[in-house]
Amino acid sequence: MRQRTLGSTGYPVSEIGFGAWPIGGTWGDVSEADAMGALHAALDAGVTFFDTADVYGDGRSETLLARLRRERPSDPFIVATKAGRRLPEQTVEGYSEANLRSWVERSLHNLETETIDLLQLHCPPIGVYRPEVLGVLDALVAEGKLRHYGVSVETIEEARAAIRHPGVETVQIIFNMFRLRPADDFFPEAAARDVGILARVPLASGLLTGKMSRDSRFAPDDHRSFNREGEAFDKGETFSGVPFEVGLAAVEELRPLVPAGATMAQFALRWILMFEAVSTVIPGAKNPAQAAQNAGAADLAALTPETMQAVRDVYDRSIKPLVHHLW
Ligand SMILES: NC(=O)c1ccc[n+]([C@@H]2O[C@H](COP(=O)([O-])OP(=O)(O)OC[C@H]3O[C@@H](n4cnc5c(N)ncnc54)[C@H](OP(=O)(O)O)[C@@H]3O)[C@@H](O)[C@H]2O)c1
């Protein structure tokens, strides 16, 4: 597994990381055995970067990562968690010093550690990116509770506002074959400032694995059942904000481009790695087979310029008019 450097943090991180939302919650049932199996399989395949949040399963994925650390003491890895979504409502005032400190203490406890490798503000309102709030994070770094901090954002406008603050070392943003705009409108600025980029929702919530059809059904507690129109949180987090049937049709246009010997999921992940500004891609996985397959994407040969252009053509034709202006 090749490593890239996570911006100014200097952390070497595996090109394919691991997104721990599905083993936390809001994705239907995932047994503890499958969740731990997925984490171990990722480590076995060379993954060294795990993304989680305090709210995934109300801390479940953080505690599973603490268990992974205990079970694999000689395999070092970096854990990035997030804070802010414990607020009942997203307001700038909610990001008070008292709240930030209590969220960090809770994550330290769940992760069974004294220092968080990377704390990300979890898609807060844009007004949170100001010195009063970020100064609290600077203090937490000085106190040794955090090594680094960054942000997770919904929009390019938020990403740009966040990286004006020098303490913000990483940006997590949706980037996949159905979400190309960050490559044009954000990556150059992030690279110029040496900001690390975590590409999330890389499989468009599973759509880009090519396994779904009109008949696909999801558990009632899976966000793919209840958040297609943004009923619970930003609709961009579910199928990347692309209407399901439009996504299915675009997947059929992409399918002939999958390289021989690769799965469509691996193709989708390798496509993201073609962008040098991306530090790591963080696909979610619910079991060992998915985690191993996803990590294997890093072994695929570079895609040709013709393939890259063909993916862009599908986006421009079928997806862009629906989503490009939204995020
Ligand atoms: N606001 C935020 O900060 C935020 C929001 C969203 C995500 N994230 C982070 O980004 C990570 C990645 O995004 P995501 O998990 O939402 O979406 P994703 O990576 O696009 O899709 C993950 C889902 O795709 C399916 N899958 C994964 N690998 C597969 C494979 N090889 N073959 C077949 N199916 C496969 C699994 O679900 P099924 O098997 O059930 O189909 C899995 O749960 C998250 O885990 C989280 O760490 C952060």
The ligand as an ORCA input file, in Angstrom:
! r2SCAN-3c Opt
* xyz 0 1
  N     -20.213     14.482      7.400
  C     -19.155     13.708      7.385
  O     -18.129     14.080      7.885
  C     -19.245     12.357      6.746
  C     -20.390     11.997      6.023
  C     -20.394     10.791      5.326
  C     -19.288      9.962      5.394
  N     -18.200     10.311      6.136
  C     -17.007      9.428      6.233
  O     -16.691      8.932      4.934
  C     -16.715      7.508      4.952
  C     -17.109      6.954      3.585
  O     -18.393      7.349      3.210
  P     -19.659      6.404      3.375
  O     -19.328      5.262      4.263
  O     -20.791      7.280      3.753
  O     -19.959      5.909      1.893
  P     -19.183      5.024      0.820
  O     -17.807      4.769      1.273
  O     -19.403      5.692     -0.474
  O     -20.051      3.667      0.807
  C     -19.928      2.743      1.848
  C     -20.904      1.584      1.660
  O     -20.760      0.975      0.392
  C     -20.899     -0.450      0.509
  N     -19.595     -1.026      0.120
  C     -18.359     -0.613      0.521
  N     -17.389     -1.314     -0.084
  C     -17.995     -2.191     -0.892
  C     -17.531     -3.175     -1.793
  N     -16.231     -3.370     -1.993
  N     -18.441     -3.904     -2.468
  C     -19.767     -3.695     -2.306
  N     -20.270     -2.777     -1.466
  C     -19.408     -2.020     -0.774
  C     -21.242     -0.734      1.955
  O     -22.649     -0.726      2.184
  P     -23.659     -1.923      1.767
  O     -22.877     -3.188      1.742
  O     -24.747     -1.882      2.768
  O     -24.156     -1.508      0.398
  C     -20.653      0.472      2.651
  O     -21.281      0.738      3.871
  C     -17.695      7.203      6.091
  O     -17.613      5.862      6.526
  C     -17.271      8.210      7.110
  O     -16.081      7.789      7.755
  C     -18.159     11.500      6.800
*
